[in-house]
Amino acid sequence: MKQLNHSCSQSANQVFPFIADIQKFVSIHPVLFKADEIKPNYFLLHERLNKHLPFSFSYYVTMVEIIPNQKVVMHSNIFKLVDLTLTFKFNYNEQTQLTEVTEYINIKAPALIKYQFTKMISKIHVQLFSIINKTLADN
């Protein structure tokens, strides 16, 4: 399991919707471009990698757990090969006045695929939180 730590200069209730609301999540995500709701908390996500030689694919994601302003857990199975669980935990630090988001990336897949997916998701989610910070700062 990989752990990433993100900081946002706004409160948890401002940051939380960018992860918990799948449409808002997709609207700012670097590689996701569409989410189709199949049923409550179950979506078909559409992703496009590499803008120069585009590779698009879709997969289902379940919003497993949502605790307002505290935690979001997403689960998906990609290509029947990668079992992915993303957990985001939110904590507002009164001392620093930052919302600290701890992200856990848990992937079950063959070793090389697990390594590549972990590396790719980590890079994309650093960009994602940069976009969240910029979006909130601009508003």
Kinemage of the C-alpha trace (Angstrom):
@kinemage 1
@onewidth
@group {chain A} dominant
@subgroup {mainchain}
@vectorlist {calphas} color= white
{ca met a 1} P 0.000 0.000 0.000
{ca lys a 2} L 1.273 3.443 -0.957
{ca gln a 3} L 0.544 6.503 1.172
{ca leu a 4} L 0.457 10.033 -0.210
{ca asn a 5} L 0.064 13.178 1.883
{ca his a 6} L -1.614 16.226 0.401
{ca ser a 7} L -2.193 19.629 1.984
{ca cys a 8} L -4.872 22.130 1.055
{ca ser a 9} L -5.148 25.655 2.371
{ca gln a 10} L -8.938 25.457 2.741
{ca ser a 11} L -11.149 23.680 5.260
{ca ala a 12} L -12.092 20.022 4.904
{ca asn a 13} L -15.680 20.927 3.989
{ca gln a 14} L -14.339 22.899 0.983
{ca val a 15} L -11.887 20.201 -0.140
{ca phe a 16} L -14.091 17.159 0.531
{ca pro a 17} L -16.574 17.644 -2.360
{ca phe a 18} L -13.740 17.492 -4.909
{ca ile a 19} L -13.248 13.844 -3.922
{ca ala a 20} L -16.683 12.742 -2.684
{ca asp a 21} L -18.768 14.232 -5.524
{ca ile a 22} L -17.845 12.103 -8.533
{ca gln a 23} L -18.879 14.764 -11.076
{ca lys a 24} L -16.782 17.408 -9.339
{ca phe a 25} L -13.921 14.872 -9.031
{ca val a 26} L -14.017 14.176 -12.772
{ca ser a 27} L -14.313 17.878 -13.671
{ca ile a 28} L -10.884 18.634 -12.197
{ca his a 29} L -9.152 15.259 -12.609
{ca pro a 30} L -6.128 15.279 -14.968
{ca val a 31} L -7.115 12.082 -16.852
{ca leu a 32} L -10.793 11.367 -16.144
{ca phe a 33} L -13.178 13.018 -18.548
{ca lys a 34} L -16.620 11.563 -17.849
{ca ala a 35} L -18.584 9.684 -15.174
{ca asp a 36} L -21.849 7.915 -15.890
{ca glu a 37} L -23.943 7.076 -12.852
{ca ile a 38} L -25.169 3.496 -13.126
{ca lys a 39} L -26.868 3.489 -9.732
{ca pro a 40} L -26.242 5.368 -6.470
{ca asn a 41} L -22.530 5.265 -5.590
{ca tyr a 42} L -21.710 3.141 -8.672
{ca phe a 43} L -20.257 4.803 -11.777
{ca leu a 44} L -18.664 4.079 -15.122
{ca leu a 45} L -15.556 6.266 -15.330
{ca his a 46} L -13.952 7.231 -18.626
{ca glu a 47} L -10.228 7.896 -18.628
{ca arg a 48} L -7.801 9.191 -21.241
{ca leu a 49} L -4.062 8.754 -20.775
{ca asn a 50} L -1.337 10.619 -22.661
{ca lys a 51} L -2.780 13.496 -24.646
{ca his a 52} L -0.259 13.047 -27.494
{ca leu a 53} L -1.053 9.403 -28.233
{ca pro a 54} L -4.416 9.092 -26.536
{ca phe a 55} L -5.408 5.808 -24.959
{ca ser a 56} L -8.947 5.805 -23.584
{ca phe a 57} L -10.669 3.197 -21.475
{ca ser a 58} L -13.561 2.851 -19.046
{ca tyr a 59} L -14.064 1.025 -15.782
{ca tyr a 60} L -16.576 0.847 -12.960
{ca val a 61} L -15.995 2.459 -9.588
{ca thr a 62} L -17.957 2.070 -6.388
{ca met a 63} L -17.978 4.777 -3.758
{ca val a 64} L -17.671 2.289 -0.902
{ca glu a 65} L -17.692 4.673 2.028
{ca ile a 66} L -18.366 8.366 2.415
{ca ile a 67} L -18.111 10.012 5.833
{ca pro a 68} L -18.728 13.758 5.297
{ca asn a 69} L -15.560 15.848 5.612
{ca gln a 70} L -13.630 12.852 6.955
{ca lys a 71} L -13.245 9.905 4.585
{ca val a 72} L -13.922 8.630 1.063
{ca val a 73} L -13.208 5.095 -0.126
{ca met a 74} L -13.404 4.185 -3.832
{ca his a 75} L -13.012 0.704 -5.281
{ca ser a 76} L -12.623 -0.454 -8.868
{ca asn a 77} L -11.449 -3.394 -10.887
{ca ile a 78} L -9.631 -2.340 -14.048
{ca phe a 79} L -9.294 -4.761 -16.979
{ca lys a 80} L -10.132 -7.622 -14.560
{ca leu a 81} L -6.443 -7.413 -13.689
{ca val a 82} L -6.059 -4.507 -11.266
{ca asp a 83} L -8.043 -4.416 -8.043
{ca leu a 84} L -7.778 -0.798 -6.868
{ca thr a 85} L -8.922 0.785 -3.616
{ca leu a 86} L -8.325 4.477 -2.968
{ca thr a 87} L -8.902 5.791 0.530
{ca phe a 88} L -8.826 9.529 1.280
{ca lys a 89} L -8.824 10.680 4.908
{ca phe a 90} L -9.366 14.366 5.691
{ca asn a 91} L -8.084 16.170 8.763
{ca tyr a 92} L -8.167 19.908 9.345
{ca asn a 93} L -5.115 21.022 11.325
{ca glu a 94} L -6.069 24.029 13.452
{ca gln a 95} L -2.430 24.890 14.115
{ca thr a 96} L -1.359 25.088 10.466
{ca gln a 97} L -4.858 25.937 9.175
{ca leu a 98} L -4.430 23.321 6.461
{ca thr a 99} L -6.584 20.381 5.498
{ca glu a 100} L -4.334 17.373 5.430
{ca val a 101} L -5.513 14.615 3.120
{ca thr a 102} L -3.900 11.242 3.553
{ca glu a 103} L -4.416 9.036 0.514
{ca tyr a 104} L -3.877 5.290 0.575
{ca ile a 105} L -3.446 3.520 -2.758
{ca asn a 106} L -4.026 -0.207 -2.394
{ca ile a 107} L -3.506 -2.252 -5.545
{ca lys a 108} L -3.780 -5.990 -5.987
{ca ala a 109} L -2.184 -6.968 -9.295
{ca pro a 110} L 0.902 -8.725 -10.646
{ca ala a 111} L 4.055 -7.008 -9.331
{ca leu a 112} L 5.070 -5.078 -12.466
{ca ile a 113} L 1.535 -3.868 -13.130
{ca lys a 114} L 1.119 -2.914 -9.464
{ca tyr a 115} L 4.347 -0.904 -9.604
{ca gln a 116} L 3.338 0.922 -12.815
{ca phe a 117} L -0.201 1.698 -11.627
{ca thr a 118} L 1.029 2.924 -8.235
{ca lys a 119} L 3.582 5.199 -9.904
{ca met a 120} L 1.045 6.539 -12.419
{ca ile a 121} L -1.731 7.149 -9.865
{ca ser a 122} L 0.698 8.846 -7.471
{ca lys a 123} L 1.853 11.257 -10.176
{ca ile a 124} L -1.692 11.996 -11.349
{ca his a 125} L -3.003 12.578 -7.820
{ca val a 126} L -0.229 15.021 -6.978
{ca gln a 127} L -1.473 16.958 -10.042
{ca leu a 128} L -5.074 16.484 -8.889
{ca phe a 129} L -4.450 18.096 -5.501
{ca ser a 130} L -2.528 20.906 -7.132
{ca ile a 131} L -5.625 21.573 -9.274
{ca ile a 132} L -7.880 21.404 -6.207
{ca asn a 133} L -5.706 23.982 -4.425
{ca lys a 134} L -5.648 26.275 -7.451
{ca thr a 135} L -9.408 25.962 -8.013
{ca leu a 136} L -10.203 26.787 -4.395
{ca ala a 137} L -7.720 29.687 -4.337
{ca asp a 138} L -9.306 31.174 -7.482
{ca asn a 139} L -12.808 31.097 -5.970
